[in-house]
């Protein structure tokens, strides 16, 4: 199911490109028969018989197996072109027998191709840019969460639990995670798909297999794009860009699904393209090594255990973010970026912040800005050494320059929409009362005139550093920021 580059042969490429283009995402109605699926197209909706699609895919898979026995050195492009031809021939035979329309032919060819090389019956939903989450409740119940907050049930993606589990295993193999699998012996699976979507699945611990695929709808945005999306205003854009260029250590915090990773990706675009830096992640969600902008990226991804234990009781083959941090520091890096600090790696991250050069970035999950330091202390306590709260506070104060908090207000249940925005920028200024880090609120919500988004409050202590990289400090004298109007909420704020 792994998506591969298509052969440039003009007789093949247009067809293959058409199959892999995103659909309009029109889902099948709830309760659709398990062997069919409605695929959205620019033309009227087409229902695909997946029993026939699987038969053709099985036939082509056998032909491919025989081909590779006789030509084991065949390159992937040639292999795929041959399979595309076989798919077209098999569909043409079926079409003649069933008197299918050209649109039905195309939909069946695409379905077979997806079964063989991509994500099978999941693929149309992965191709739909409006889909934010794909929620799988067993093989027969699938829901799509759209970016505007709508949730809709669609048709099945498998005919049985075993077929669903095999789909998940194929996704793992096709994504380059051959060490990861899912079964009753290994009941959880976490990985990034080839398109960057994040998958989490659980089986054998309830009545059915559950999975969620979190899609990155805004995967290549820069800070200017986030201005257009309303996440930040032009003043915040200039301030954040200056903080990155001035090599300040920045932690992005926020709620789940608020847009922390999206903001982190955008801030990476403020690095010079020649900057040599590492990204350290459990699953690759930053795509910095493949975005066509950065040229000196060391992309490191942790590895799960193969299920066995070594003599120390640790999972054999496991490589944690903490394991990756120390060798990364010896790779002649200018900066380090941690996709999300979730556990003991926070200790190594803070050590890197305090010992190395500046300009490092990371994210952390926190429900409110005022609990971020307690969240860091909790992660310190989870470290194997059971490190103290005071050490956590001291290293945080010494290592971090700024915390950027990303918030989300969801009014979809009352007919509104989801709003994602930066609400606070805190500057760390040392140790304060009770040994906790002291902060200045450089930006905070403009709540006095009915806005939850960040507006300027004061100059940071490091304002001269920002001026040296081109920041106009006069922008911080605009108390309303550059928002054209308050956030359009249905409840609260200025309502």
N, C-alpha and C positions, 0 to 999 in steps of 0.2 A: 504493500500500500504506500510505499515511499514515493513521493513526488520526485520526478527526475527531470533534468533538462530535456526538452523535446528536440528531435532531429530537425535541422534546418531545411530539409527537403521541402520545397514549396508545395509538393503534392500532399504532404502529410501535416506539416506544421499548422496551416490554417485550421484544419479540422481539430487537431489536438488542442490548439489555443482556444478554439471555440468551446471545447469540452471543459477546459479548466478556467474559463472566465467566470466571474462571479455571477450568480443568478440574482433575480430580484427578491429571493428569499420567501416567496409565497409558500406557506406551509400547507401540508395536507390537513384535512379536518380531523378533529379528535375521533378516535375510534375507527380510523381507516384500517382496511384489511392488512394483516401483517405482511402479505407478500407484495403489496403495492406501496408506492410513494409518489406523491405529486411533486414534480419538479417545476419550479417557477422559471419561465422564460419570458422574453419580450412578446412572444406570441401567446395564444391561449395555453392554459396549464395542461401539462401532459402527465398522465399516470403511467408509471413504469411497473411492469410485472417483474418483481425481483426474483421470483423463482426462475424465470427464463434468463434474467441477467446473471444469476449465479451459475446456471448451467453453461452459459457461453463463457463466463470467466473461468470455470473449471476446465472447459475444453481448451481454451487458449493457454491456461497455465500448464496443462499437460504438453501442449505443443512447444511451449517455451522450455520446459524441462528437457524434452528430447533434443531441441535445438542446442541447448547448452552442453548436453552430453557430447554432441558431435563437434561443437565449436566452443570449447570452454573459455577461449581467450577473446570471445566477441565483446566489443565495447558496449557500454550500456545504451548509447544512443542507437546503435544498430539493432540491438536487442529490442528496444522499445518500438522502433519503427516497424520491425517485423510483427510485433504483437498488435500494433495499431492496424496493420493490414489484415491480420487474422480476425480481429474484432470486426472490422468493416465487412469482411466476407461472411462471417457467421451471422451478423445482423441482417445483411442483405438476403441471405437464404431464409431466415425467419420472417423477414418482412414480406417476401414474395408469398410465403405460405399463409400469412395472416392478413395480407392486404393492408399493411400499415402505411400511414402517411409519412412524408419526409420528416415532419416534426417528431413523430413517434420514433422513427429510425434514429434521429439525432439524440433524443433523450435516452434511448436504450444503449447506444454506443457510449454515451457519456457515463451512464450508470455502470457499464461493464468496465470501462477504463478506471473509474473511481474504485471499484471493487478490487481491481488488480494492482493499482499503483498508488492509490490515495487512501482516503479514510472511509471508503465504502458509502453507506447510506447516510453517514454523518456529513459528507463533503459539501452538499449544497448549503448546509447551515454554517459551515466554516467559511464558505465563500461569500456569505452575506455580511456586508460591512455593518449592517444595522444591528446584528446580533451581538450582545455583550456576554451573555452566559448561556450555555447549553446545559440543561439540567436533566439528568438521566435517572429515572426511577425504575430500574429493571428494563428489560428489552422492549416492553410495549408502551411505556409511558415516557414521553420526552417533552420537555417544555423549553421554549426559547424566551429569554429575557432580552428585550431590546433596549437600546441606549436611552430611549425616551421614557422608560419605566414600564412599558407594556409587557405583559407576559402572556404567551399563547402556547397552547398544547398542539403538538404536531404528531405525525404518524410514527410508527415503530422504526427502530434502527436495526433490529435483529429479531429473529423468530423464536429465540430461546435464550435462557441464561448462558448456556455454554457458547452459543454463537456470539453473545455480547462479550463474554470473557475473552474469546479468541480475537474479537475485534480490538479489545483493549491491549492484548498482547502484541497484535500486529502493529498497533500504533506505537508501542514501546520499541519494537524492533525497527520499525521504519524511521523512528526519530533518533536512532543511534544509541539507544539505551538497552542494549542486549542483556545487560545484567539485571534489568528490572523486569519483573513479571508480576502476575496477580493470580492467586489461587487460594484455597483454604489454608495452605501452609504459609503463604505470603499475602495476607488479606488486604494490604493497602498498596496503592500505586500512585506515585507522584512523578510527573515529568513535563517537559515542554515539547509540544509538537513542532513539526518543521516550520509551521507558519508563526511560531512564537506563542501560540495559545498554551495556557497552563492547564493540565489535567490532574485531577485528584479523584481516585476511585477507591471504593471499599467493597469487599465481598466477604461472604461467609460469617458476617457478624450481625446479620439481620435477615429478614425474610427474602431479600433480593439484593442484587448488585446495584450500588449507587455510584454515580459519577457526576462531576461538574467540570465543564470545560470553560475556563475563563479566557475570553478573547481580548486581545489588545486592539481595540478599535482605532486608537490614535498611537500608532507604533513608531512613526517617523517624524513627529512634530518637533519643531524648535520653539524657542520662546515667543517668537512673533506669531506662530500658529496659536499658542495658548492665549495670547492677547485677543486674537480673533474669536477664540472659543469662549472668552469671558472668564478664564481661570485667573488671569492676572491682568492688570492694566499696564499702560506703557511705562509708568513710573516704576512699578514692581519689576517689569521686564529689564529696565536699565539697571536697577539696583542688583538683581540676581546675577545678571551678566557681569557686572563689575565685581561682585563677590567671588565669582569663579575665576575671573581673570587676575584678581588680586591674590589668588591662591589661599582663600579662606577655607577652613574645614567646616563642612556643612552637613547637618543631619536633616533629612526630610521626614517629618512625622505626620501621621494622620490616621483616620479611620480606614477600615477595610473598604476597598473599592472607591476611595475618594480621589485617587489619581496620583498617588505618590510615585509610582514607577514611571508614569507618563511625564511628570515634571522632571524626574531624574534624567530620563532620556533627553529631554529638551535642554537641560542644563549641560549635559555632556557636549552638546553642539557648540557650547561656548569655549571649549578647549580648542587650542590651536590644532589643526589637523595632524601636525607632526608630533604632538605630545605623546610620550610613551607612558601608557598606564595599563593597569590590570583591572578587569572586572571579575569579581569573585561571587559566585551565585550557587544556589542549590539547583535551580533550573535557569537556563538562559532566557531572560526576559528583556535584556537591554539591547541586544543585537549590535553592540558597538563595533564588533569586529567585521560585521557584514553590512553596514549601513552606507558604504560608499563614501563616507566623510573622513573617518579616522583611519590612519595608516599604521599606527604603532600600538596595537591593542593586544595584550596578553589575556585571552579569554579563558578563564578557569571555572569549571563546573564540578561540583561535588559528585561523589559516586556512592550509591547505596551498597550495602553488603550483599553478597551472594546468598545470604541466608545461613551460612555456617559461622562458627565462632573460632577465633584463634586461641592460643594458649593463655592470653590475658583476659579472655572472655569478650573481647571486642569482635564485632562482625567482620568476618574475613572479606578483604577487598574494599572495605568502606573507606572513603576519603571525605572528611568533613571540611566545612569552611575553615575551621580552626587549623586543620592540617594544611590547607592551601595557603593560609595567611603567611606563615613563616618563610616558605620557599619563595613566595611572591616578593617578599621584601628584598630578596637577593637577585632580582631580575632587572636591576638598573632602571627602576621605574621612577617616574616623576610624580605620579599620583596613583592612588588606589581607590577603587569604587566597589562597595559591597552592596549587592542588589537589595538585600533586606537582612538586617541583623535580627536573628530570631533566637539565639541561644548563646552558648559559651564563646562563640567567635567574637562577641562584643568585647571581650577582654583583649584579644589580640588586636582588634580594630582600634580600641582606645590607646593601646600601646603604640600602634603605628601612628596615630594622630599626635601623640606627645613626643615621639622620638624622631619621626621622619620629617620630610618637607611638608609644606601645606598643600592645600588644594584637593583634599580627599573628600569623597562624598559617600553617604550611605542613607538608608531609609530604615524606619522603625515603625511598628504599629502602636498607636496610642489613641485612646478614645477622646482625650481632651489635651489641650496644651499643658495644663497644670500638672498632669501626671507623668510627663515624659521622663523626668529624672527618677521617679519611683519605678517606672518601667525598666530603665537601664539598670537600676539597683537590683530588681528582680532577676534580670538575666545574669548579673554577676553572681547572685546567690545560687543560680543553677549550674554555674561552672564547677568543674570537678574539685577545685580547690576550696569551694564554698567561700568565696571572697566577701569581704565586708562591704556594708553599705557605704561607709565613709570612704573606702578606696574607690568605689564606683563614682561617688560624688566628686572626689578630688581629680580623678583622671578625666572625667567628663568636663569639669571646669577648665582643666589644663589643656585638653585636647580639642575641644570644639570652639568654633568662633560664632557660628549662627545655627539656630534651629528654625526651619521653615515649616509651618503647620498648614496642611491641606485639609479642608473640611468639605462636607457634602450635606446639603439640605434636600431631602427627598419629599416632594409634595405630590407624587404620582397618585397616591390613594385618594386625593381630593381634587383630582382633575388638573393638577399642576405638572411640574417637571422636576427632574433632578438638576440641582445646581452644584457644580464643583468649583472650588475657588480657594485661593490662599487667604487665610484669615489672620495669621500672625507671623511676624519675623522677630525672633528673640535673639539679642546679642548676649553672649556669655561674657561676664566681666570679672570672673574670679570666684572665690569662696565667700558665701554670705552667711546668714544666720543659720545656726544649727549644723554648720558644715555643708549645707546644700549649695549648689551653684547659684550665684547671683546673676540676674539678667536685667537687661534694658529692653523695653518693648519698642523696637524701632518702627514696626508697623503693627497695628491692631485693628479690630473691626470699628467701622464708623457707626457704631450703634446709636450715637446721639442724634443722628439724622436718618436712622432706619436702614442701615446697611450692615450686613454680616461680613463683608469683604474687607481686606486690609487696606488701610490708608496710612500715610506717614504720620509719625508721632514725634520723632526726635532724630537728631544725628547720632549715628553709632560712634563709639569711642575711636574706631579705626577709620574715621571718615577720610583722613589724609591718605591712607592706603588706597581707598577707592578713588579718590581724586587722581592719584598717580596713574591709574589705568583708564582715565577718561570719564569718570562719573561726574555729572553736574550736580553738586550738592544742593543747588537751588531747587531741584525737584522735590526735595524733602520738606520744603516750606509750603507745599500745597496741601492744606489740611483735608480737602475732599478727595485727594488723589486725582486720578484722571478718569474716573468712572463717569460716563455720561448721565447716569441716573442710578438711584438705589436698586438693589437686587429686586426683581419683580416677584415677590413672594405673595402667596395667597393668605398666609397666616403669619403674624408676628412682625418684627422689625417695624417698618413704618405704617403697617396696617392698623 
